[in-house]
Amino acid sequence: MPIASIDQILERSHVVSLPMAVRFRGVETREALLIDGPSGWGEFSPFLEYDSHESAAWLASGLEAAWSGFPDAQRTSIEVNATVPAVPAAQVPEILERFPGCRTVKIKVAEPGQSLAEDIARVSAVREARPGAVIRVDANRGWTVPEALEAARALGPLDYLEQPCASVEELAQVRGQLMRAGIFVRVAADESIRRAADPYRVADLRAADVAVVKVAPLGGARRVLTLAADLRARHMDITVASALDTAVGMNAGLAAVAALPKITDDDQMDVPPAAAGLATQQLFLEDVAQPRSIVDGHLSVAPVVPDPDRLSTLAASADRRDWWFERLRLAYECL
């Protein structure tokens, strides 16, 4: 059962509209419903194409943050990756300036209407601007299996290919063919976990080496910790990433990484979590709180709260507020 009534949630809700500095995932303005709960702030911001059943997990995550709070932290700061949208190569240095000290860079590729040549140019621009960086590319299900293999050869060396194809079976094909071809690139699963009826199927089919887990679409920080433990037990590495969250939603992602169990190597040295995709606040022109400072590629995990003036200035129009309130009601019915 939900931990609060629909009236309690709505009377604590604020809908905001945030302008993006760079078009990302087709989004130029990010709307979100923020909940000022008794234990903190939560966020409900499923992407517009998500139906009520999928959106219910985002609501569960927001209610967890607002009414239950976050799990106990094991660390005070975490490493994050830079994120480069599918921009022209000439724009890459400007984007990377927003991510000081980040040693890992995630690059969007396979954008509809763009070519592999444009992806190659973008990745090359990242390597030129940030020599020695660890490179991840995210295709958002944009390739066929042959296209993914061609891209892996052309774009490497890479840390991993994130969701190169749409289905789990295709991911398994890509992973197997990469290994047989002697191409040492890992495969990461994102949508095959967060938008799947069975998030463990990707592990059952040995279709990926890395699980990219996102707090909001998976139902909250505690759910992510359970999923991460289960997938690690099945020999998958974990990367925690954002779902283009506002500063409020980012609190939950940072809390999840902060609460991941500590792991030590054979020399009993602490092995930090993989660089998290939680610095996407840098892609907003305006946010509801002052942007977190990236210090030597790391972010503090301390939660932030919205600034009242920013909440007022960035408030969505009345019709958009009503639209989000109705969307929340429909998602609430699915909890």
C-alpha positions in Angstrom: 0.0 0.0 0.0 1.2 3.6 -0.6 2.7 5.3 2.4 0.6 8.5 1.9 -2.8 9.3 0.5 -3.1 11.0 -2.9 -4.4 14.2 -1.2 -1.4 14.3 1.1 1.0 13.9 -1.9 -0.7 16.5 -4.1 -0.8 19.1 -1.3 2.9 18.8 -1.0 3.7 18.8 -4.7 5.3 21.4 -7.0 5.6 21.1 -10.8 8.6 22.7 -12.4 9.9 23.3 -16.0 13.6 23.4 -16.4 15.4 24.6 -19.5 18.2 22.4 -20.8 21.6 23.8 -21.9 21.9 21.1 -24.5 19.2 19.0 -26.1 19.4 15.6 -24.5 17.4 12.4 -25.2 15.2 14.6 -27.4 14.4 16.8 -24.4 14.9 20.6 -24.5 12.7 21.4 -21.4 12.6 19.0 -18.5 9.4 18.9 -16.4 9.2 17.3 -13.0 6.8 17.0 -10.1 8.6 17.5 -6.7 7.2 16.4 -3.4 8.1 18.1 -0.1 7.7 15.2 2.2 8.1 14.7 6.0 11.5 13.0 5.5 12.8 15.1 2.6 12.1 15.9 -1.0 11.1 13.4 -3.6 10.7 13.5 -7.4 8.2 12.1 -9.9 9.4 12.7 -13.4 8.8 9.8 -15.7 9.5 10.5 -19.4 6.5 11.4 -21.4 6.3 8.1 -23.3 6.0 6.1 -20.0 2.5 4.8 -19.3 0.9 4.7 -15.9 2.2 1.3 -14.9 5.8 2.2 -15.7 5.4 5.6 -14.1 4.3 4.0 -10.9 7.9 2.9 -10.1 9.0 6.6 -10.5 6.3 7.5 -8.0 7.4 4.8 -5.6 10.9 6.2 -5.7 9.7 9.8 -5.1 7.6 8.6 -2.1 10.4 6.7 -0.7 12.6 9.8 -0.7 9.8 12.0 0.7 8.4 9.8 3.4 11.0 7.1 4.2 14.3 8.8 3.5 17.4 7.1 2.2 19.5 4.1 3.3 22.6 4.7 5.5 25.6 6.0 3.5 28.9 4.2 3.3 30.8 7.1 1.7 30.6 10.9 1.5 31.6 11.4 -2.1 31.5 9.4 -5.3 33.2 9.5 -8.7 31.0 10.5 -11.6 31.3 10.4 -15.4 31.0 13.3 -17.8 28.1 13.0 -20.2 28.3 14.2 -23.9 25.0 14.3 -25.8 24.8 13.7 -29.5 26.3 17.1 -30.3 28.5 18.0 -33.3 32.2 17.2 -32.6 33.1 20.9 -32.5 30.8 21.3 -29.4 32.5 18.6 -27.4 35.2 20.7 -25.6 32.5 23.1 -24.5 30.4 20.3 -23.0 33.4 18.7 -21.3 34.2 22.0 -19.5 31.1 21.4 -17.4 32.7 18.2 -16.0 36.0 19.2 -14.4 38.3 16.3 -13.5 36.0 13.6 -14.8 38.1 10.7 -16.0 35.3 8.7 -17.5 33.1 10.0 -20.3 29.8 8.6 -21.5 28.9 9.6 -25.1 25.6 9.4 -26.8 25.7 7.6 -30.1 23.3 6.1 -32.7 21.1 9.2 -32.6 18.3 9.0 -35.1 19.3 10.8 -38.3 23.0 10.7 -37.5 25.7 8.5 -39.0 28.4 6.3 -37.5 30.9 8.8 -39.0 29.4 11.5 -36.8 29.7 9.2 -33.8 33.3 8.5 -34.6 34.0 12.2 -34.9 32.3 12.9 -31.5 34.3 10.1 -29.7 37.5 11.3 -31.3 36.8 14.8 -30.1 36.4 13.5 -26.6 39.7 11.7 -26.8 41.4 14.8 -28.1 39.9 17.1 -25.4 40.4 14.6 -22.5 43.4 12.3 -23.3 43.4 9.0 -21.4 39.7 9.2 -20.5 37.7 6.0 -20.1 35.1 6.0 -22.8 31.6 4.6 -22.6 29.1 4.9 -25.5 25.3 4.7 -25.1 23.3 3.7 -28.2 19.9 3.6 -26.5 18.9 0.5 -28.5 19.7 2.3 -31.8 21.8 -0.4 -33.6 21.2 -3.8 -35.1 23.7 -6.6 -34.1 25.9 -6.0 -37.2 25.9 -2.3 -36.7 26.9 -2.7 -33.0 29.8 -4.9 -34.0 30.9 -2.4 -36.7 30.6 0.5 -34.2 32.7 -1.4 -31.5 35.5 -1.8 -34.0 35.3 1.8 -35.1 34.9 3.5 -31.8 37.2 1.4 -29.6 38.9 1.1 -27.2 35.8 1.4 -25.0 34.9 0.6 -21.4 31.5 -0.6 -22.6 28.7 -0.4 -25.2 25.5 0.6 -23.4 22.3 -0.9 -24.7 23.6 -1.2 -28.3 20.4 -3.1 -29.4 16.8 -3.4 -28.3 16.3 -6.9 -27.1 18.1 -9.1 -24.5 18.7 -11.7 -27.1 20.4 -9.2 -29.4 22.6 -8.1 -26.5 23.6 -11.7 -25.9 24.5 -12.0 -29.6 26.6 -8.8 -29.5 28.5 -10.0 -26.4 29.2 -13.4 -27.8 30.3 -12.1 -31.2 32.6 -9.5 -29.6 34.3 -12.2 -27.6 34.7 -14.5 -30.6 36.2 -11.7 -32.6 38.7 -10.8 -29.9 37.2 -7.3 -29.4 37.6 -6.6 -25.7 34.5 -4.3 -25.2 32.0 -5.0 -22.5 28.2 -4.8 -23.1 26.1 -2.9 -20.6 22.3 -3.2 -20.2 20.1 -0.2 -19.3 16.6 -0.4 -20.9 16.8 -4.2 -20.7 16.8 -3.8 -17.0 14.8 -0.7 -16.1 12.0 -1.2 -18.7 11.9 -5.0 -18.5 9.2 -7.1 -16.8 12.1 -9.4 -15.6 15.2 -7.3 -14.9 17.1 -10.5 -14.1 16.7 -12.0 -17.6 19.7 -10.1 -18.9 21.8 -12.0 -16.3 20.1 -15.3 -16.9 21.0 -15.1 -20.6 24.5 -13.8 -19.9 23.7 -10.9 -22.2 25.7 -8.2 -20.5 28.7 -7.6 -18.4 27.5 -4.4 -16.7 24.1 -3.4 -15.3 23.2 0.3 -15.6 20.7 0.9 -12.9 18.6 4.1 -12.4 16.8 4.8 -9.1 13.6 6.4 -10.3 12.5 3.9 -13.0 13.4 1.0 -10.7 11.3 2.2 -7.8 13.8 3.7 -5.3 17.2 3.5 -3.7 16.5 0.4 -1.7 15.2 -1.4 -4.7 18.4 -0.5 -6.6 20.5 -1.8 -3.7 18.7 -5.1 -3.8 18.9 -5.4 -7.6 22.6 -4.5 -7.5 23.4 -7.1 -4.9 21.6 -9.8 -6.9 23.3 -8.9 -10.2 26.7 -8.7 -8.6 26.1 -12.2 -7.3 25.5 -13.1 -11.0 28.9 -11.6 -12.0 27.7 -8.3 -13.4 29.3 -5.0 -12.6 27.1 -2.1 -11.6 26.9 1.5 -12.8 24.3 3.8 -11.2 23.0 6.5 -13.5 20.4 9.3 -13.6 17.2 9.5 -15.6 17.8 13.1 -16.4 16.8 14.0 -12.8 16.5 17.4 -11.3 18.7 18.2 -8.3 16.0 16.6 -6.1 15.9 13.4 -8.1 19.7 13.3 -8.1 19.7 13.0 -4.3 18.2 9.5 -4.7 20.9 8.4 -7.2 23.7 9.7 -5.0 22.2 8.1 -2.0 22.0 4.7 -3.8 25.7 4.8 -4.7 26.7 6.1 -1.3 24.9 3.1 0.3 26.4 0.4 -1.9 28.3 -2.1 0.2 32.0 -1.6 0.4 34.1 -4.0 -1.6 37.8 -4.8 -0.9 40.4 -6.3 -3.2 42.9 -9.0 -2.4 45.0 -6.5 -0.6 42.1 -5.3 1.5 42.0 -2.0 -0.3 38.6 -0.3 -0.8 37.4 -0.7 -4.4 35.2 2.4 -5.1 32.0 2.1 -7.1 32.2 2.6 -10.8 32.0 6.2 -12.0 28.3 7.0 -11.8 26.3 8.8 -14.4 25.0 11.3 -11.9 26.5 14.6 -13.1 23.8 15.3 -15.6 22.7 18.4 -13.6 25.4 20.1 -15.6 23.3 19.8 -18.7 20.6 22.1 -17.3 20.5 25.8 -17.8 18.5 26.2 -14.6 17.7 23.8 -11.7 15.7 24.0 -8.5 18.9 24.1 -6.4 22.4 25.5 -7.0 24.3 23.0 -9.1 26.5 20.6 -7.2 30.2 21.3 -7.6 32.3 18.6 -9.3 35.6 18.4 -7.5 38.3 16.4 -9.2 35.6 14.3 -10.9 33.7 13.6 -7.7 30.4 14.8 -6.2 29.3 15.0 -2.6 26.4 12.7 -1.7 24.9 15.2 0.8 21.3 15.9 -0.2 20.2 19.3 -1.4 16.8 21.0 -1.1 15.1 23.3 -3.6 15.5 27.0 -3.3 12.1 28.6 -2.7 12.8 31.4 -5.2 13.9 28.9 -7.9 10.8 26.8 -7.3 8.7 29.9 -7.9 10.6 31.1 -10.9 10.7 27.7 -12.6 7.1 26.8 -11.8 5.3 25.2 -14.7 2.2 26.7 -16.2 -1.1 25.9 -14.6 -2.2 23.6 -17.4 1.1 21.6 -17.1 0.7 21.4 -13.4 -2.8 20.0 -13.8 -1.5 17.5 -16.4 1.2 16.3 -14.0 -1.2 16.1 -11.1 -3.5 13.9 -13.2 -0.5 11.8 -14.3 0.4 11.3 -10.6 -3.1 10.2 -9.8 -3.0 7.5 -12.6 0.4 6.3 -11.4 -0.8 6.2 -7.8 -3.6 3.8 -8.8 -1.0 1.4 -10.1 1.0 1.2 -6.9 
